[in-house]
Amino acid sequence: MAISSSTILPASARANGAATRGGCEHLTTVPKTMGSKCCKSQPDDDAPERERQKLLLAKQRQRARMKAAGKIQAWWRGTLVRRTLLAAALRAWMIQYWWRTVTWRQLDKRRQNSLKIYVIQEQAAVKLQSWVRMWQCLQRYCQVCNAICILQAPKSCFTFQTSDVSPAQYGGTYNQPEFHIEILSV
């Protein structure tokens, strides 16, 4: 810290330009700094102020370091939190993916089982329907056969007047009833 000559010398000494303070008469000019050899005999009035300024500056530097350290720590904590959250999110995604796969497989298995049961039921229904239709046809056939047998007269009742008509022309014998069944599927 530089101090001018007007703050150290009295007005009379300033007028002559001589330094008469503190036994330093041999000097013709006043030193510019407080730390010189000639000024050591007088107590320094600015020393407590300088010490206070040094302490204040040190405190400011310490606050700045603490603030910077706090920012770095906050950044690092944020990085750790983000990393932890990312890992947790990835694990949750993997669990969700696994669970969706399990439920999809269960649903697919239920669908397959339902389809198998449906096919079996349809095949059974078709088979039952065919048996019932066959039984109905057989019943109807038996009814028709019985009706024909009742209505059919014995051989001796029918005699032909002409001899040119033979049983060969009609394509068969008259022992069995001629009955043609045509089955239509629906």
Backbone as numpy.savetxt, mean C-alpha at the origin, in Angstrom:
# Nx Ny Nz CAx CAy CAz Cx Cy Cz
41.94 47.91 20.52 41.11 49.07 20.52 42.00 50.30 20.52
41.84 51.14 19.57 42.69 52.33 19.45 42.07 53.49 20.21
42.92 54.21 20.94 42.46 55.36 21.72 43.18 56.59 21.19
42.44 57.66 21.01 43.06 58.87 20.46 43.74 59.67 21.58
44.56 60.62 21.20 45.33 61.40 22.16 44.43 62.34 22.94
43.28 62.67 22.45 42.41 63.61 23.15 41.76 62.96 24.36
41.66 61.66 24.42 41.04 60.99 25.57 42.04 60.73 26.67
43.35 60.74 26.40 44.35 60.42 27.40 44.97 61.68 28.01
45.33 62.67 27.24 46.09 63.85 27.71 45.17 64.98 28.13
45.59 65.70 29.15 44.81 66.89 29.52 44.94 67.96 28.45
44.14 68.98 28.56 44.08 70.04 27.54 45.40 70.80 27.43
46.13 71.05 28.55 47.40 71.77 28.47 48.45 70.96 27.75
48.45 69.67 27.99 49.44 68.82 27.33 49.11 68.69 25.85
47.86 68.70 25.57 47.47 68.58 24.17 47.89 69.84 23.42
47.86 70.95 24.07 48.24 72.19 23.41 49.72 72.19 23.08
50.61 71.70 23.99 52.05 71.69 23.72 52.40 70.57 22.77
51.62 69.51 22.82 51.97 68.34 22.02 52.94 67.45 22.75
53.13 67.65 24.06 54.08 66.83 24.81 53.32 65.86 25.69
53.95 64.79 25.96 53.34 63.78 26.81 53.93 63.91 28.19
53.15 64.33 29.19 53.66 64.55 30.54 53.04 63.59 31.54
52.30 62.69 31.14 51.56 61.83 32.04 52.33 60.55 32.30
52.33 60.09 33.53 52.87 58.78 33.89 54.36 58.65 33.70
55.12 59.68 33.76 56.57 59.58 33.66 57.06 59.30 32.28
56.37 59.67 31.28 56.77 59.40 29.91 57.03 60.72 29.21
57.80 61.61 29.83 58.06 62.91 29.24 58.98 62.81 28.05
59.72 61.75 27.95 60.67 61.63 26.85 59.95 61.41 25.51
58.70 61.09 25.56 57.98 60.90 24.32 57.35 62.20 23.87
57.39 62.48 22.65 56.79 63.70 22.13 55.39 63.44 21.60
55.06 62.19 21.33 53.72 61.87 20.83 53.07 60.87 21.78
51.82 60.85 21.78 51.05 59.94 22.64 50.88 58.61 21.90
51.11 57.52 22.57 50.94 56.24 21.90 49.47 56.01 21.52
49.28 55.26 20.48 47.94 55.04 19.93 47.23 53.86 20.61
47.96 52.97 21.24 47.33 51.80 21.86 47.55 51.81 23.35
46.68 51.10 24.06 46.75 51.07 25.52 47.78 50.10 26.03
48.24 49.20 25.28 49.14 48.17 25.78 50.61 48.52 25.70
50.99 49.74 25.47 52.41 50.08 25.33 53.08 50.17 26.70
54.43 50.19 26.73 55.20 50.15 27.97 55.01 51.40 28.80
54.85 52.51 28.20 54.78 53.74 28.95 53.45 53.91 29.69
52.46 53.25 29.30 51.14 53.41 29.91 50.83 52.33 30.91
51.76 51.48 31.26 51.50 50.38 32.17 51.35 50.86 33.60
51.89 51.97 33.94 51.83 52.42 35.33 50.43 52.86 35.72
49.62 53.32 34.81 48.27 53.76 35.13 47.31 52.59 34.99
46.36 52.46 35.92 45.41 51.35 35.80 44.51 51.55 34.58
44.19 50.39 33.92 43.40 50.42 32.69 41.91 50.46 33.03
41.22 51.52 32.64 39.79 51.67 32.92 38.94 50.84 31.95
39.44 50.51 30.79 38.68 49.76 29.78 38.81 48.25 29.93
39.62 47.76 30.83 39.82 46.32 30.99 38.53 45.60 31.39
37.78 46.07 32.39 36.53 45.37 32.72 35.54 45.40 31.55
35.54 46.50 30.84 34.63 46.60 29.68 35.03 45.59 28.60
36.34 45.48 28.38 36.81 44.52 27.39 36.52 43.10 27.83
36.69 42.83 29.10 36.39 41.49 29.61 34.90 41.17 29.47
34.09 42.17 29.77 32.64 42.00 29.63 32.28 41.76 28.15
32.92 42.50 27.26 32.67 42.31 25.83 33.14 40.93 25.36
34.29 40.47 25.89 34.79 39.14 25.53 33.81 38.06 26.01
33.33 38.22 27.24 32.37 37.26 27.78 31.07 37.27 26.98
30.62 38.47 26.63 29.40 38.59 25.83 29.58 37.94 24.46
30.73 38.19 23.86 31.02 37.59 22.56 31.11 36.06 22.67
31.75 35.60 23.75 31.85 34.15 23.97 30.46 33.55 24.17
29.60 34.25 24.93 28.23 33.76 25.13 27.46 33.72 23.81
27.65 34.75 23.00 26.97 34.78 21.69 27.44 33.63 20.81
28.77 33.40 20.82 29.30 32.28 20.05 28.75 30.95 20.57
28.69 30.83 21.91 28.16 29.61 22.51 26.70 29.42 22.14
25.90 30.51 22.17 24.49 30.43 21.77 24.37 30.03 20.30
25.23 30.62 19.46 25.19 30.28 18.03 25.56 28.81 17.83
26.58 28.34 18.57 26.95 26.92 18.46 25.81 26.02 18.94
25.19 26.41 20.06 24.08 25.61 20.59 22.91 25.59 19.60
22.64 26.75 19.02 21.55 26.82 18.04 21.87 25.95 16.82
23.11 26.02 16.34 23.51 25.20 15.20 23.47 23.71 15.57
23.94 23.40 16.78 23.89 22.00 17.24 22.44 21.54 17.35
21.56 22.41 17.84 20.13 22.07 17.92 19.54 21.81 16.55
19.91 22.63 15.58 19.41 22.43 14.21 19.91 21.10 13.65
21.19 20.81 13.87 21.74 19.55 13.37 21.05 18.37 14.05
20.85 18.47 15.38 20.18 17.38 16.09 18.74 17.22 15.63
18.05 18.33 15.40 16.67 18.26 14.91 16.64 17.61 13.53
17.58 17.98 12.67 17.64 17.36 11.34 17.90 15.86 11.46
18.84 15.48 12.34 19.16 14.06 12.50 17.98 13.29 13.09
17.31 13.89 14.08 16.12 13.22 14.65 15.05 13.06 13.58
14.85 14.09 12.78 13.88 14.00 11.69 14.24 12.92 10.70
15.54 12.82 10.39 16.00 11.77 9.48 15.71 10.39 10.07
16.01 10.22 11.36 15.75 8.93 12.01 14.25 8.62 12.03
13.44 9.64 12.33 11.99 9.43 12.36 11.48 9.05 10.98
11.93 9.79 9.95 11.50 9.46 8.60 11.94 8.07 8.19
13.15 7.70 8.56 13.65 6.37 8.24 12.82 5.30 8.96
12.50 5.55 10.23 11.68 4.60 11.00 10.28 4.51 10.41
9.70 5.66 10.05 8.36 5.65 9.46 8.36 4.94 8.11
9.41 5.13 7.33 9.50 4.44 6.05 9.58 2.93 6.24
10.40 2.51 7.21 10.51 1.08 7.48 9.17 0.53 7.96
8.49 1.28 8.84 7.18 0.83 9.34 6.16 0.77 8.20
6.19 1.76 7.32 5.25 1.77 6.20 5.52 0.59 5.26
6.79 0.29 5.01 7.13 -0.86 4.16 6.67 -2.16 4.79
6.87 -2.28 6.11 6.42 -3.50 6.80 4.91 -3.62 6.75
4.22 -2.50 6.97 2.76 -2.51 6.91 2.29 -2.88 5.50
2.97 -2.35 4.49 2.61 -2.68 3.10 2.80 -4.17 2.84
3.90 -4.74 3.36 4.15 -6.16 3.15 3.08 -7.01 3.85
2.69 -6.62 5.05 1.66 -7.36 5.77 0.33 -7.24 5.03
0.00 -6.05 4.56 -1.24 -5.87 3.81 -1.23 -6.70 2.53
-0.11 -6.72 1.84 0.00 -7.51 0.62 -0.20 -8.99 0.93
0.45 -9.47 1.99 0.31 -10.87 2.39 -1.15 -11.17 2.74
-1.78 -10.28 3.50 -3.16 -10.52 3.92 -4.11 -10.52 2.71
-3.91 -9.61 1.78 -4.74 -9.60 0.57 -4.55 -10.88 -0.22
-3.32 -11.37 -0.29 -3.07 -12.62 -0.99 -3.78 -13.79 -0.31
-3.71 -13.83 1.02 -4.38 -14.91 1.76 -5.89 -14.85 1.54
-6.47 -13.66 1.67 -7.92 -13.54 1.49 -8.31 -13.84 0.04
-7.48 -13.44 -0.93 -7.79 -13.74 -2.33 -7.77 -15.25 -2.56
-6.78 -15.93 -1.97 -6.72 -17.38 -2.13 -7.93 -18.06 -1.49
-8.32 -17.58 -0.31 -9.50 -18.15 0.34 -10.75 -17.92 -0.51
-10.89 -16.72 -1.03 -12.04 -16.41 -1.88 -12.02 -17.26 -3.14
-10.85 -17.42 -3.74 -10.73 -18.24 -4.95 -11.07 -19.70 -4.64
-10.61 -20.18 -3.49 -10.92 -21.55 -3.10 -12.43 -21.73 -2.89
-13.06 -20.73 -2.25 -14.52 -20.79 -2.07 -15.24 -20.78 -3.41
-14.76 -19.95 -4.34 -15.37 -19.91 -5.67 -15.23 -21.25 -6.38
-14.04 -21.83 -6.30 -13.82 -23.13 -6.95 -14.72 -24.20 -6.34
-14.82 -24.20 -5.01 -15.69 -25.17 -4.35 -17.15 -24.96 -4.74
-17.57 -23.69 -4.78 -18.94 -23.39 -5.19 -19.18 -23.84 -6.62
-18.22 -23.61 -7.49 -18.35 -24.03 -8.89 -18.43 -25.56 -8.99
-17.59 -26.26 -8.23 -17.64 -27.72 -8.24 -18.99 -28.23 -7.76
-19.48 -27.64 -6.66 -20.78 -28.06 -6.13 -21.88 -27.77 -7.15
-21.81 -26.62 -7.80 -22.81 -26.27 -8.82 -22.78 -27.27 -9.97
-21.59 -27.61 -10.43 -21.47 -28.57 -11.54 -22.02 -29.92 -11.13
-21.68 -30.37 -9.93 -22.18 -31.67 -9.46 -23.70 -31.64 -9.36
-24.25 -30.55 -8.82 -25.71 -30.45 -8.70 -26.37 -30.42 -10.07
-25.78 -29.69 -11.00 -26.35 -29.64 -12.35 -26.31 -31.01 -13.02
-25.19 -31.69 -12.89 -25.09 -33.03 -13.47 -26.09 -33.98 -12.83
-26.24 -33.88 -11.52 -27.21 -34.74 -10.83 -28.64 -34.41 -11.28
-28.94 -33.12 -11.43 -30.28 -32.72 -11.88 -30.55 -33.23 -13.30
-29.55 -33.10 -14.16 -29.72 -33.57 -15.54 -29.93 -35.08 -15.56
-29.14 -35.79 -14.75 -29.28 -37.24 -14.71 -30.65 -37.64 -14.16
-31.11 -36.96 -13.10 -32.45 -37.25 -12.56 -33.54 -36.94 -13.58
-33.39 -35.83 -14.27 -34.38 -35.49 -15.29 -34.40 -36.54 -16.40
-33.23 -36.99 -16.81 -33.19 -38.01 -17.88 -33.81 -39.32 -17.39
-33.57 -39.69 -16.14 -34.17 -40.91 -15.60 -35.70 -40.78 -15.52
-36.15 -39.59 -15.07 -37.60 -39.38 -14.98 -38.22 -39.41 -16.37
-37.59 -38.77 -17.34 -38.12 -38.79 -18.70 -38.12 -40.22 -19.26
-37.03 -40.95 -18.99 -36.97 -42.33 -19.45 -38.09 -43.15 -18.80
-38.30 -42.95 -17.53 -39.36 -43.68 -16.82 -40.73 -43.30 -17.37
-40.94 -41.99 -17.66 -42.21 -41.55 -18.24 -42.41 -42.17 -19.62
-41.35 -42.18 -20.41 -41.45 -42.79 -21.74 -41.75 -44.28 -21.63
-41.10 -44.93 -20.68 -41.35 -46.35 -20.49 -42.79 -46.59 -20.04
-43.27 -45.75 -19.14 -44.66 -45.88 -18.69 -45.62 -45.68 -19.85
-45.37 -44.66 -20.64 -46.24 -44.37 -21.78 -46.18 -45.52 -22.79
-44.96 -46.02 -23.01 -44.79 -47.16 -23.93 -45.57 -48.37 -23.45
-45.47 -48.63 -22.17 -46.20 -49.78 -21.61 -47.71 -49.58 -21.71
-48.16 -48.33 -21.50 -49.60 -48.06 -21.64 -50.05 -48.29 -23.08
-49.27 -47.78 -24.02 -49.62 -47.94 -25.43 -49.60 -49.42 -25.82
-48.60 -50.15 -25.36 -48.51 -51.58 -25.67 -49.72 -52.32 -25.11
-50.11 -51.98 -23.91 -51.28 -52.63 -23.31 -52.55 -52.28 -24.08
-52.66 -51.01 -24.51 -53.84 -50.61 -25.26 -53.87 -51.31 -26.61
-52.75 -51.45 -27.26 -52.69 -52.12 -28.55 -53.04 -53.59 -28.39
-52.53 -54.20 -27.33 -52.81 -55.62 -27.11 -54.29 -55.84 -26.86
-54.93 -54.91 -26.19 -56.35 -55.04 -25.92 -57.14 -54.83 -27.21
-56.77 -53.85 -28.01 -57.50 -53.55 -29.23 -57.17 -54.50 -30.37
-56.09 -55.19 -30.30 -55.67 -56.04 -31.39 -56.50 -57.33 -31.37
-56.96 -57.63 -32.49 -57.81 -58.82 -32.60 -56.96 -60.04 -32.88
-57.44 -61.19 -32.63 -56.69 -62.40 -32.97 -56.53 -62.53 -34.48
-55.62 -63.40 -34.95 -55.30 -63.58 -36.37 -56.48 -64.14 -37.16
-57.16 -64.92 -36.55 -58.23 -65.60 -37.29 -59.39 -64.66 -37.62
-59.52 -63.57 -36.97 -60.64 -62.66 -37.22 -60.48 -61.94 -38.54
-59.27 -61.69 -38.92 -59.04 -60.91 -40.14 -58.59 -61.84 -41.25
-59.39 -61.96 -42.23 -59.01 -62.73 -43.41 -59.19 -61.82 -44.60
-58.28 -61.95 -45.49 -58.32 -61.09 -46.66 -59.14 -61.76 -47.76
-59.85 -60.96 -48.49 -60.70 -61.49 -49.55 -59.87 -61.83 -50.78
-58.85 -61.06 -51.01 -58.06 -61.30 -52.21 -56.81 -62.04 -51.81
-56.34 -62.81 -52.70 -55.15 -63.59 -52.44 -53.88 -62.88 -52.87
-54.04 -61.80 -53.60 -52.83 -61.10 -54.06 -52.18 -60.25 -52.95
-52.84 -60.03 -51.82 -52.24 -59.28 -50.71 -51.58 -60.28 -49.78
-50.35 -60.13 -49.59 -49.64 -61.05 -48.70 -49.08 -60.26 -47.51
-48.76 -60.94 -46.42 -48.17 -60.24 -45.26 -46.81 -59.66 -45.59
-46.17 -60.16 -46.65 -44.86 -59.63 -47.02 -44.96 -58.21 -47.55
-46.10 -57.87 -48.13 -46.28 -56.52 -48.66 -46.35 -55.49 -47.53
-46.86 -55.89 -46.42 -46.99 -54.94 -45.32 -45.74 -54.87 -44.46
-44.76 -55.68 -44.77 -43.45 -55.56 -44.13 -43.36 -56.20 -42.77
-43.98 -57.24 -42.51 -43.79 -57.88 -41.21 -44.92 -58.79 -40.86
-44.82 -59.40 -39.75 -45.85 -60.29 -39.26 -46.76 -59.52 -38.33
-47.90 -60.11 -38.04 -48.87 -59.42 -37.20 -48.84 -59.91 -35.78
-47.83 -60.69 -35.39 -47.73 -61.18 -34.02 -47.34 -60.06 -33.05
-46.46 -59.17 -33.47 -46.01 -58.06 -32.63 -46.72 -56.79 -33.06
-47.13 -55.98 -32.09 -47.77 -54.72 -32.48 -46.75 -53.77 -33.08
-47.19 -53.06 -34.10 -46.32 -52.07 -34.73 -46.53 -50.73 -34.02
-45.46 -50.27 -33.46 -45.56 -49.04 -32.69 -44.25 -48.29 -32.81
-44.33 -47.09 -33.31 -43.13 -46.27 -33.47 -43.19 -45.11 -32.50
-42.12 -44.92 -31.75 -42.06 -43.83 -30.77 -40.97 -42.86 -31.21
-41.34 -41.62 -31.25 -40.35 -40.60 -31.57 -40.17 -39.74 -30.32
-38.94 -39.70 -29.79 -38.66 -38.96 -28.57 -38.01 -37.64 -28.94
-38.64 -36.60 -28.49 -38.12 -35.25 -28.76 -37.47 -34.73 -27.48
-36.31 -34.25 -27.60 -35.65 -33.66 -26.41 -35.98 -32.19 -26.32
-36.19 -31.72 -25.15 -36.60 -30.34 -24.94 -35.41 -29.49 -24.58
